[in-house]
Amino acid sequence: MFGLSDYPDAIIRGAALGLITLVWVILVVRVIGLRTFSKMTSIDFVITLATGSLLASAATVTEWTALIQALSAILALLIAQLILARLRRGSRAFQLMIENDPIMLMHNGKILEGALAQTRVSESDVLYKPRLQGIHDLSDVRSIVLESTGDISIISGETGPTEEVLKEVDCCYGPEKHHTTRQK
């Protein structure tokens, strides 16, 4: 079962398949572009995870057909990502259909409870980010935004964010409405 004679073949096959798959991914990424493994949207994130999983699977296949299938799946995912990115860029309606807008979680030092409830983000999640950035007083924070990628952004400074910076940020929740910047 664990005979030493099995190891050299497994090592060579794993290394060769890993290199073949890695070269394939590099070539496809070079053709499709820099954005391939960005974390701009949740779709980008899912495609990055799926590509990594397929790359790992391809390195452990035992048949050439399985390798070709994994490489084809990687290519199909990255082409789909390219098409979706172009459609998003060309149509705000399509963009709204496939992804979430960023959502304001705090404005002028005040946590927006309605936004926390909608996004299922806890107050401690929101307060973690200013602490992480060394912000000592929430009154220094103009806005905290949950981005469409799941990241949390902090806008601080003397003045609040401009309308341009908040373009497409959903910042309207019940009695906490302070201004609207959504453009559909």
PyMOL commands that place a pseudoatom at each C-alpha (Angstrom):
pseudoatom trace, name=CA, resn=MET, resi=1, chain=A, elem=C, hetatm=0, pos=[0.000, 0.000, 0.000]
pseudoatom trace, name=CA, resn=PHE, resi=2, chain=A, elem=C, hetatm=0, pos=[2.718, 2.498, 0.919]
pseudoatom trace, name=CA, resn=GLY, resi=3, chain=A, elem=C, hetatm=0, pos=[5.538, 0.862, -0.987]
pseudoatom trace, name=CA, resn=LEU, resi=4, chain=A, elem=C, hetatm=0, pos=[8.533, 3.031, -1.811]
pseudoatom trace, name=CA, resn=SER, resi=5, chain=A, elem=C, hetatm=0, pos=[8.306, 2.096, -5.493]
pseudoatom trace, name=CA, resn=ASP, resi=6, chain=A, elem=C, hetatm=0, pos=[5.119, 4.206, -5.840]
pseudoatom trace, name=CA, resn=TYR, resi=7, chain=A, elem=C, hetatm=0, pos=[6.691, 7.470, -4.706]
pseudoatom trace, name=CA, resn=PRO, resi=8, chain=A, elem=C, hetatm=0, pos=[8.979, 8.395, -7.636]
pseudoatom trace, name=CA, resn=ASP, resi=9, chain=A, elem=C, hetatm=0, pos=[6.140, 8.078, -10.160]
pseudoatom trace, name=CA, resn=ALA, resi=10, chain=A, elem=C, hetatm=0, pos=[3.725, 10.049, -7.966]
pseudoatom trace, name=CA, resn=ILE, resi=11, chain=A, elem=C, hetatm=0, pos=[6.280, 12.789, -7.369]
pseudoatom trace, name=CA, resn=ILE, resi=12, chain=A, elem=C, hetatm=0, pos=[7.152, 13.119, -11.052]
pseudoatom trace, name=CA, resn=ARG, resi=13, chain=A, elem=C, hetatm=0, pos=[3.483, 13.050, -12.114]
pseudoatom trace, name=CA, resn=GLY, resi=14, chain=A, elem=C, hetatm=0, pos=[2.468, 15.616, -9.478]
pseudoatom trace, name=CA, resn=ALA, resi=15, chain=A, elem=C, hetatm=0, pos=[5.322, 17.961, -10.389]
pseudoatom trace, name=CA, resn=ALA, resi=16, chain=A, elem=C, hetatm=0, pos=[4.713, 17.642, -14.128]
pseudoatom trace, name=CA, resn=LEU, resi=17, chain=A, elem=C, hetatm=0, pos=[0.955, 18.127, -13.870]
pseudoatom trace, name=CA, resn=GLY, resi=18, chain=A, elem=C, hetatm=0, pos=[1.384, 21.025, -11.460]
pseudoatom trace, name=CA, resn=LEU, resi=19, chain=A, elem=C, hetatm=0, pos=[3.793, 22.761, -13.838]
pseudoatom trace, name=CA, resn=ILE, resi=20, chain=A, elem=C, hetatm=0, pos=[1.609, 22.093, -16.897]
pseudoatom trace, name=CA, resn=THR, resi=21, chain=A, elem=C, hetatm=0, pos=[-1.407, 23.537, -15.091]
pseudoatom trace, name=CA, resn=LEU, resi=22, chain=A, elem=C, hetatm=0, pos=[0.501, 26.534, -13.761]
pseudoatom trace, name=CA, resn=VAL, resi=23, chain=A, elem=C, hetatm=0, pos=[1.890, 27.354, -17.219]
pseudoatom trace, name=CA, resn=TRP, resi=24, chain=A, elem=C, hetatm=0, pos=[-1.653, 27.052, -18.618]
pseudoatom trace, name=CA, resn=VAL, resi=25, chain=A, elem=C, hetatm=0, pos=[-3.045, 29.449, -16.013]
pseudoatom trace, name=CA, resn=ILE, resi=26, chain=A, elem=C, hetatm=0, pos=[-0.212, 31.925, -16.638]
pseudoatom trace, name=CA, resn=LEU, resi=27, chain=A, elem=C, hetatm=0, pos=[-0.847, 31.857, -20.399]
pseudoatom trace, name=CA, resn=VAL, resi=28, chain=A, elem=C, hetatm=0, pos=[-4.597, 32.308, -19.997]
pseudoatom trace, name=CA, resn=VAL, resi=29, chain=A, elem=C, hetatm=0, pos=[-4.129, 35.133, -17.488]
pseudoatom trace, name=CA, resn=ARG, resi=30, chain=A, elem=C, hetatm=0, pos=[-1.664, 36.882, -19.802]
pseudoatom trace, name=CA, resn=VAL, resi=31, chain=A, elem=C, hetatm=0, pos=[-4.235, 36.781, -22.615]
pseudoatom trace, name=CA, resn=ILE, resi=32, chain=A, elem=C, hetatm=0, pos=[-7.252, 37.745, -20.518]
pseudoatom trace, name=CA, resn=GLY, resi=33, chain=A, elem=C, hetatm=0, pos=[-5.475, 40.447, -18.510]
pseudoatom trace, name=CA, resn=LEU, resi=34, chain=A, elem=C, hetatm=0, pos=[-4.433, 41.775, -15.137]
pseudoatom trace, name=CA, resn=ARG, resi=35, chain=A, elem=C, hetatm=0, pos=[-7.917, 41.863, -13.683]
pseudoatom trace, name=CA, resn=THR, resi=36, chain=A, elem=C, hetatm=0, pos=[-8.211, 38.064, -13.747]
pseudoatom trace, name=CA, resn=PHE, resi=37, chain=A, elem=C, hetatm=0, pos=[-7.331, 37.481, -10.093]
pseudoatom trace, name=CA, resn=SER, resi=38, chain=A, elem=C, hetatm=0, pos=[-8.433, 40.804, -8.696]
pseudoatom trace, name=CA, resn=LYS, resi=39, chain=A, elem=C, hetatm=0, pos=[-10.980, 41.000, -5.921]
pseudoatom trace, name=CA, resn=MET, resi=40, chain=A, elem=C, hetatm=0, pos=[-13.084, 43.730, -7.481]
pseudoatom trace, name=CA, resn=THR, resi=41, chain=A, elem=C, hetatm=0, pos=[-16.405, 41.893, -7.186]
pseudoatom trace, name=CA, resn=SER, resi=42, chain=A, elem=C, hetatm=0, pos=[-17.770, 38.820, -5.475]
pseudoatom trace, name=CA, resn=ILE, resi=43, chain=A, elem=C, hetatm=0, pos=[-17.841, 37.087, -8.868]
pseudoatom trace, name=CA, resn=ASP, resi=44, chain=A, elem=C, hetatm=0, pos=[-14.102, 37.740, -9.271]
pseudoatom trace, name=CA, resn=PHE, resi=45, chain=A, elem=C, hetatm=0, pos=[-13.532, 36.207, -5.851]
pseudoatom trace, name=CA, resn=VAL, resi=46, chain=A, elem=C, hetatm=0, pos=[-15.571, 33.087, -6.650]
pseudoatom trace, name=CA, resn=ILE, resi=47, chain=A, elem=C, hetatm=0, pos=[-13.794, 32.622, -9.977]
pseudoatom trace, name=CA, resn=THR, resi=48, chain=A, elem=C, hetatm=0, pos=[-10.412, 32.985, -8.265]
pseudoatom trace, name=CA, resn=LEU, resi=49, chain=A, elem=C, hetatm=0, pos=[-11.371, 30.304, -5.726]
pseudoatom trace, name=CA, resn=ALA, resi=50, chain=A, elem=C, hetatm=0, pos=[-12.733, 27.998, -8.415]
pseudoatom trace, name=CA, resn=THR, resi=51, chain=A, elem=C, hetatm=0, pos=[-9.611, 28.440, -10.545]
pseudoatom trace, name=CA, resn=GLY, resi=52, chain=A, elem=C, hetatm=0, pos=[-7.412, 27.585, -7.574]
pseudoatom trace, name=CA, resn=SER, resi=53, chain=A, elem=C, hetatm=0, pos=[-9.476, 24.504, -6.863]
pseudoatom trace, name=CA, resn=LEU, resi=54, chain=A, elem=C, hetatm=0, pos=[-9.304, 23.400, -10.498]
pseudoatom trace, name=CA, resn=LEU, resi=55, chain=A, elem=C, hetatm=0, pos=[-5.550, 24.020, -10.546]
pseudoatom trace, name=CA, resn=ALA, resi=56, chain=A, elem=C, hetatm=0, pos=[-5.157, 21.779, -7.487]
pseudoatom trace, name=CA, resn=SER, resi=57, chain=A, elem=C, hetatm=0, pos=[-7.394, 19.127, -9.018]
pseudoatom trace, name=CA, resn=ALA, resi=58, chain=A, elem=C, hetatm=0, pos=[-5.478, 19.179, -12.280]
pseudoatom trace, name=CA, resn=ALA, resi=59, chain=A, elem=C, hetatm=0, pos=[-2.212, 18.546, -10.439]
pseudoatom trace, name=CA, resn=THR, resi=60, chain=A, elem=C, hetatm=0, pos=[-3.587, 15.298, -9.008]
pseudoatom trace, name=CA, resn=VAL, resi=61, chain=A, elem=C, hetatm=0, pos=[-5.399, 13.737, -11.981]
pseudoatom trace, name=CA, resn=THR, resi=62, chain=A, elem=C, hetatm=0, pos=[-4.509, 10.258, -13.159]
pseudoatom trace, name=CA, resn=GLU, resi=63, chain=A, elem=C, hetatm=0, pos=[-5.829, 10.519, -16.728]
pseudoatom trace, name=CA, resn=TRP, resi=64, chain=A, elem=C, hetatm=0, pos=[-5.103, 12.959, -19.537]
pseudoatom trace, name=CA, resn=THR, resi=65, chain=A, elem=C, hetatm=0, pos=[-8.814, 13.476, -20.177]
pseudoatom trace, name=CA, resn=ALA, resi=66, chain=A, elem=C, hetatm=0, pos=[-9.262, 14.693, -16.601]
pseudoatom trace, name=CA, resn=LEU, resi=67, chain=A, elem=C, hetatm=0, pos=[-6.370, 17.146, -17.085]
pseudoatom trace, name=CA, resn=ILE, resi=68, chain=A, elem=C, hetatm=0, pos=[-7.870, 18.477, -20.316]
pseudoatom trace, name=CA, resn=GLN, resi=69, chain=A, elem=C, hetatm=0, pos=[-11.242, 18.808, -18.583]
pseudoatom trace, name=CA, resn=ALA, resi=70, chain=A, elem=C, hetatm=0, pos=[-9.729, 20.806, -15.692]
pseudoatom trace, name=CA, resn=LEU, resi=71, chain=A, elem=C, hetatm=0, pos=[-7.746, 23.060, -18.065]
pseudoatom trace, name=CA, resn=SER, resi=72, chain=A, elem=C, hetatm=0, pos=[-10.875, 23.622, -20.171]
pseudoatom trace, name=CA, resn=ALA, resi=73, chain=A, elem=C, hetatm=0, pos=[-12.869, 24.487, -17.060]
pseudoatom trace, name=CA, resn=ILE, resi=74, chain=A, elem=C, hetatm=0, pos=[-10.231, 27.049, -16.024]
pseudoatom trace, name=CA, resn=LEU, resi=75, chain=A, elem=C, hetatm=0, pos=[-10.350, 28.599, -19.486]
pseudoatom trace, name=CA, resn=ALA, resi=76, chain=A, elem=C, hetatm=0, pos=[-14.162, 28.668, -19.477]
pseudoatom trace, name=CA, resn=LEU, resi=77, chain=A, elem=C, hetatm=0, pos=[-14.300, 30.341, -16.047]
pseudoatom trace, name=CA, resn=LEU, resi=78, chain=A, elem=C, hetatm=0, pos=[-11.803, 33.027, -17.005]
pseudoatom trace, name=CA, resn=ILE, resi=79, chain=A, elem=C, hetatm=0, pos=[-13.512, 33.723, -20.320]
pseudoatom trace, name=CA, resn=ALA, resi=80, chain=A, elem=C, hetatm=0, pos=[-16.849, 33.985, -18.488]
pseudoatom trace, name=CA, resn=GLN, resi=81, chain=A, elem=C, hetatm=0, pos=[-15.255, 36.431, -16.055]
pseudoatom trace, name=CA, resn=LEU, resi=82, chain=A, elem=C, hetatm=0, pos=[-13.952, 38.503, -18.970]
pseudoatom trace, name=CA, resn=ILE, resi=83, chain=A, elem=C, hetatm=0, pos=[-17.384, 38.594, -20.610]
pseudoatom trace, name=CA, resn=LEU, resi=84, chain=A, elem=C, hetatm=0, pos=[-19.127, 39.490, -17.342]
pseudoatom trace, name=CA, resn=ALA, resi=85, chain=A, elem=C, hetatm=0, pos=[-16.618, 42.289, -16.685]
pseudoatom trace, name=CA, resn=ARG, resi=86, chain=A, elem=C, hetatm=0, pos=[-17.231, 43.775, -20.120]
pseudoatom trace, name=CA, resn=LEU, resi=87, chain=A, elem=C, hetatm=0, pos=[-21.001, 43.530, -19.724]
pseudoatom trace, name=CA, resn=ARG, resi=88, chain=A, elem=C, hetatm=0, pos=[-20.780, 45.157, -16.267]
pseudoatom trace, name=CA, resn=ARG, resi=89, chain=A, elem=C, hetatm=0, pos=[-18.690, 47.975, -17.656]
pseudoatom trace, name=CA, resn=GLY, resi=90, chain=A, elem=C, hetatm=0, pos=[-21.105, 48.588, -20.500]
pseudoatom trace, name=CA, resn=SER, resi=91, chain=A, elem=C, hetatm=0, pos=[-24.376, 48.437, -18.574]
pseudoatom trace, name=CA, resn=ARG, resi=92, chain=A, elem=C, hetatm=0, pos=[-25.236, 49.739, -15.114]
pseudoatom trace, name=CA, resn=ALA, resi=93, chain=A, elem=C, hetatm=0, pos=[-28.429, 47.663, -15.227]
pseudoatom trace, name=CA, resn=PHE, resi=94, chain=A, elem=C, hetatm=0, pos=[-26.421, 44.485, -15.834]
pseudoatom trace, name=CA, resn=GLN, resi=95, chain=A, elem=C, hetatm=0, pos=[-24.010, 45.482, -13.077]
pseudoatom trace, name=CA, resn=LEU, resi=96, chain=A, elem=C, hetatm=0, pos=[-26.903, 45.862, -10.624]
pseudoatom trace, name=CA, resn=MET, resi=97, chain=A, elem=C, hetatm=0, pos=[-28.297, 42.510, -11.710]
pseudoatom trace, name=CA, resn=ILE, resi=98, chain=A, elem=C, hetatm=0, pos=[-25.145, 40.515, -10.882]
pseudoatom trace, name=CA, resn=GLU, resi=99, chain=A, elem=C, hetatm=0, pos=[-23.587, 42.312, -7.932]
pseudoatom trace, name=CA, resn=ASN, resi=100, chain=A, elem=C, hetatm=0, pos=[-24.400, 44.327, -4.852]
pseudoatom trace, name=CA, resn=ASP, resi=101, chain=A, elem=C, hetatm=0, pos=[-23.732, 48.007, -4.464]
pseudoatom trace, name=CA, resn=PRO, resi=102, chain=A, elem=C, hetatm=0, pos=[-21.472, 49.089, -1.615]
pseudoatom trace, name=CA, resn=ILE, resi=103, chain=A, elem=C, hetatm=0, pos=[-23.420, 49.945, 1.542]
pseudoatom trace, name=CA, resn=MET, resi=104, chain=A, elem=C, hetatm=0, pos=[-22.631, 52.682, 4.042]
pseudoatom trace, name=CA, resn=LEU, resi=105, chain=A, elem=C, hetatm=0, pos=[-22.366, 51.288, 7.581]
pseudoatom trace, name=CA, resn=MET, resi=106, chain=A, elem=C, hetatm=0, pos=[-21.352, 54.460, 9.430]
pseudoatom trace, name=CA, resn=HIS, resi=107, chain=A, elem=C, hetatm=0, pos=[-21.701, 58.140, 8.647]
pseudoatom trace, name=CA, resn=ASN, resi=108, chain=A, elem=C, hetatm=0, pos=[-20.157, 61.030, 10.612]
pseudoatom trace, name=CA, resn=GLY, resi=109, chain=A, elem=C, hetatm=0, pos=[-19.286, 58.780, 13.543]
pseudoatom trace, name=CA, resn=LYS, resi=110, chain=A, elem=C, hetatm=0, pos=[-22.792, 57.279, 13.759]
pseudoatom trace, name=CA, resn=ILE, resi=111, chain=A, elem=C, hetatm=0, pos=[-23.317, 53.583, 13.092]
pseudoatom trace, name=CA, resn=LEU, resi=112, chain=A, elem=C, hetatm=0, pos=[-26.270, 52.980, 10.761]
pseudoatom trace, name=CA, resn=GLU, resi=113, chain=A, elem=C, hetatm=0, pos=[-28.199, 50.187, 12.502]
pseudoatom trace, name=CA, resn=GLY, resi=114, chain=A, elem=C, hetatm=0, pos=[-30.465, 49.558, 9.506]
pseudoatom trace, name=CA, resn=ALA, resi=115, chain=A, elem=C, hetatm=0, pos=[-27.457, 48.945, 7.287]
pseudoatom trace, name=CA, resn=LEU, resi=116, chain=A, elem=C, hetatm=0, pos=[-25.929, 46.579, 9.853]
pseudoatom trace, name=CA, resn=ALA, resi=117, chain=A, elem=C, hetatm=0, pos=[-29.166, 44.608, 9.988]
pseudoatom trace, name=CA, resn=GLN, resi=118, chain=A, elem=C, hetatm=0, pos=[-29.468, 44.395, 6.194]
pseudoatom trace, name=CA, resn=THR, resi=119, chain=A, elem=C, hetatm=0, pos=[-25.860, 43.312, 5.685]
pseudoatom trace, name=CA, resn=ARG, resi=120, chain=A, elem=C, hetatm=0, pos=[-25.664, 41.044, 8.767]
pseudoatom trace, name=CA, resn=VAL, resi=121, chain=A, elem=C, hetatm=0, pos=[-22.534, 42.890, 9.881]
pseudoatom trace, name=CA, resn=SER, resi=122, chain=A, elem=C, hetatm=0, pos=[-22.033, 43.312, 13.608]
pseudoatom trace, name=CA, resn=GLU, resi=123, chain=A, elem=C, hetatm=0, pos=[-21.053, 46.548, 15.306]
pseudoatom trace, name=CA, resn=SER, resi=124, chain=A, elem=C, hetatm=0, pos=[-17.823, 44.877, 16.464]
pseudoatom trace, name=CA, resn=ASP, resi=125, chain=A, elem=C, hetatm=0, pos=[-16.966, 44.093, 12.804]
pseudoatom trace, name=CA, resn=VAL, resi=126, chain=A, elem=C, hetatm=0, pos=[-17.380, 47.778, 11.966]
pseudoatom trace, name=CA, resn=LEU, resi=127, chain=A, elem=C, hetatm=0, pos=[-15.397, 49.020, 14.978]
pseudoatom trace, name=CA, resn=TYR, resi=128, chain=A, elem=C, hetatm=0, pos=[-12.536, 46.599, 14.247]
pseudoatom trace, name=CA, resn=LYS, resi=129, chain=A, elem=C, hetatm=0, pos=[-11.496, 48.471, 11.104]
pseudoatom trace, name=CA, resn=PRO, resi=130, chain=A, elem=C, hetatm=0, pos=[-10.890, 51.907, 12.707]
pseudoatom trace, name=CA, resn=ARG, resi=131, chain=A, elem=C, hetatm=0, pos=[-8.943, 50.211, 15.508]
pseudoatom trace, name=CA, resn=LEU, resi=132, chain=A, elem=C, hetatm=0, pos=[-6.900, 48.354, 12.911]
pseudoatom trace, name=CA, resn=GLN, resi=133, chain=A, elem=C, hetatm=0, pos=[-6.011, 51.643, 11.222]
pseudoatom trace, name=CA, resn=GLY, resi=134, chain=A, elem=C, hetatm=0, pos=[-5.127, 53.329, 14.502]
pseudoatom trace, name=CA, resn=ILE, resi=135, chain=A, elem=C, hetatm=0, pos=[-8.112, 55.667, 14.544]
pseudoatom trace, name=CA, resn=HIS, resi=136, chain=A, elem=C, hetatm=0, pos=[-8.622, 56.763, 18.155]
pseudoatom trace, name=CA, resn=ASP, resi=137, chain=A, elem=C, hetatm=0, pos=[-11.932, 58.594, 17.906]
pseudoatom trace, name=CA, resn=LEU, resi=138, chain=A, elem=C, hetatm=0, pos=[-14.969, 57.697, 15.788]
pseudoatom trace, name=CA, resn=SER, resi=139, chain=A, elem=C, hetatm=0, pos=[-15.649, 61.391, 15.291]
pseudoatom trace, name=CA, resn=ASP, resi=140, chain=A, elem=C, hetatm=0, pos=[-12.618, 61.328, 12.955]
pseudoatom trace, name=CA, resn=VAL, resi=141, chain=A, elem=C, hetatm=0, pos=[-14.432, 58.806, 10.748]
pseudoatom trace, name=CA, resn=ARG, resi=142, chain=A, elem=C, hetatm=0, pos=[-16.616, 60.366, 8.060]
pseudoatom trace, name=CA, resn=SER, resi=143, chain=A, elem=C, hetatm=0, pos=[-17.925, 57.088, 6.587]
pseudoatom trace, name=CA, resn=ILE, resi=144, chain=A, elem=C, hetatm=0, pos=[-17.419, 53.346, 6.757]
pseudoatom trace, name=CA, resn=VAL, resi=145, chain=A, elem=C, hetatm=0, pos=[-18.564, 51.424, 3.692]
pseudoatom trace, name=CA, resn=LEU, resi=146, chain=A, elem=C, hetatm=0, pos=[-19.056, 47.693, 3.135]
pseudoatom trace, name=CA, resn=GLU, resi=147, chain=A, elem=C, hetatm=0, pos=[-17.749, 47.289, -0.393]
pseudoatom trace, name=CA, resn=SER, resi=148, chain=A, elem=C, hetatm=0, pos=[-19.246, 44.895, -2.936]
pseudoatom trace, name=CA, resn=THR, resi=149, chain=A, elem=C, hetatm=0, pos=[-16.194, 42.650, -2.396]
pseudoatom trace, name=CA, resn=GLY, resi=150, chain=A, elem=C, hetatm=0, pos=[-16.950, 42.276, 1.314]
pseudoatom trace, name=CA, resn=ASP, resi=151, chain=A, elem=C, hetatm=0, pos=[-14.088, 44.573, 2.325]
pseudoatom trace, name=CA, resn=ILE, resi=152, chain=A, elem=C, hetatm=0, pos=[-14.752, 47.467, 4.671]
pseudoatom trace, name=CA, resn=SER, resi=153, chain=A, elem=C, hetatm=0, pos=[-13.459, 50.911, 3.651]
pseudoatom trace, name=CA, resn=ILE, resi=154, chain=A, elem=C, hetatm=0, pos=[-12.922, 53.856, 5.956]
pseudoatom trace, name=CA, resn=ILE, resi=155, chain=A, elem=C, hetatm=0, pos=[-13.181, 57.463, 4.828]
pseudoatom trace, name=CA, resn=SER, resi=156, chain=A, elem=C, hetatm=0, pos=[-11.710, 59.895, 7.321]
pseudoatom trace, name=CA, resn=GLY, resi=157, chain=A, elem=C, hetatm=0, pos=[-10.503, 63.462, 7.305]
pseudoatom trace, name=CA, resn=GLU, resi=158, chain=A, elem=C, hetatm=0, pos=[-11.631, 66.976, 7.984]
pseudoatom trace, name=CA, resn=THR, resi=159, chain=A, elem=C, hetatm=0, pos=[-14.498, 66.941, 5.519]
pseudoatom trace, name=CA, resn=GLY, resi=160, chain=A, elem=C, hetatm=0, pos=[-16.919, 64.241, 4.531]
pseudoatom trace, name=CA, resn=PRO, resi=161, chain=A, elem=C, hetatm=0, pos=[-16.671, 62.241, 1.337]
pseudoatom trace, name=CA, resn=THR, resi=162, chain=A, elem=C, hetatm=0, pos=[-17.745, 63.904, -1.886]
pseudoatom trace, name=CA, resn=GLU, resi=163, chain=A, elem=C, hetatm=0, pos=[-20.727, 62.754, -3.902]
pseudoatom trace, name=CA, resn=GLU, resi=164, chain=A, elem=C, hetatm=0, pos=[-18.300, 61.387, -6.504]
pseudoatom trace, name=CA, resn=VAL, resi=165, chain=A, elem=C, hetatm=0, pos=[-16.579, 59.150, -3.935]
pseudoatom trace, name=CA, resn=LEU, resi=166, chain=A, elem=C, hetatm=0, pos=[-19.957, 57.886, -2.721]
pseudoatom trace, name=CA, resn=LYS, resi=167, chain=A, elem=C, hetatm=0, pos=[-21.350, 57.338, -6.207]
pseudoatom trace, name=CA, resn=GLU, resi=168, chain=A, elem=C, hetatm=0, pos=[-23.291, 54.042, -6.203]
pseudoatom trace, name=CA, resn=VAL, resi=169, chain=A, elem=C, hetatm=0, pos=[-22.968, 53.637, -2.411]
pseudoatom trace, name=CA, resn=ASP, resi=170, chain=A, elem=C, hetatm=0, pos=[-26.281, 52.665, -0.867]
pseudoatom trace, name=CA, resn=CYS, resi=171, chain=A, elem=C, hetatm=0, pos=[-26.627, 54.991, 2.108]
pseudoatom trace, name=CA, resn=CYS, resi=172, chain=A, elem=C, hetatm=0, pos=[-30.346, 55.193, 2.765]
pseudoatom trace, name=CA, resn=TYR, resi=173, chain=A, elem=C, hetatm=0, pos=[-31.821, 53.242, 5.663]
pseudoatom trace, name=CA, resn=GLY, resi=174, chain=A, elem=C, hetatm=0, pos=[-35.116, 54.098, 7.341]
pseudoatom trace, name=CA, resn=PRO, resi=175, chain=A, elem=C, hetatm=0, pos=[-34.931, 56.971, 9.810]
pseudoatom trace, name=CA, resn=GLU, resi=176, chain=A, elem=C, hetatm=0, pos=[-31.159, 57.088, 9.320]
pseudoatom trace, name=CA, resn=LYS, resi=177, chain=A, elem=C, hetatm=0, pos=[-31.465, 58.537, 5.809]
pseudoatom trace, name=CA, resn=HIS, resi=178, chain=A, elem=C, hetatm=0, pos=[-28.893, 61.262, 5.459]
pseudoatom trace, name=CA, resn=HIS, resi=179, chain=A, elem=C, hetatm=0, pos=[-28.403, 61.610, 1.750]
pseudoatom trace, name=CA, resn=THR, resi=180, chain=A, elem=C, hetatm=0, pos=[-28.734, 59.615, -1.408]
pseudoatom trace, name=CA, resn=THR, resi=181, chain=A, elem=C, hetatm=0, pos=[-26.061, 59.040, -3.965]
pseudoatom trace, name=CA, resn=ARG, resi=182, chain=A, elem=C, hetatm=0, pos=[-27.337, 55.956, -5.773]
pseudoatom trace, name=CA, resn=GLN, resi=183, chain=A, elem=C, hetatm=0, pos=[-27.592, 56.365, -9.492]
pseudoatom trace, name=CA, resn=LYS, resi=184, chain=A, elem=C, hetatm=0, pos=[-29.473, 53.550, -11.174]
for i in range(1, 184): cmd.bond("trace and resi %d" % i, "trace and resi %d" % (i + 1))
show_as sticks, trace
zoom trace
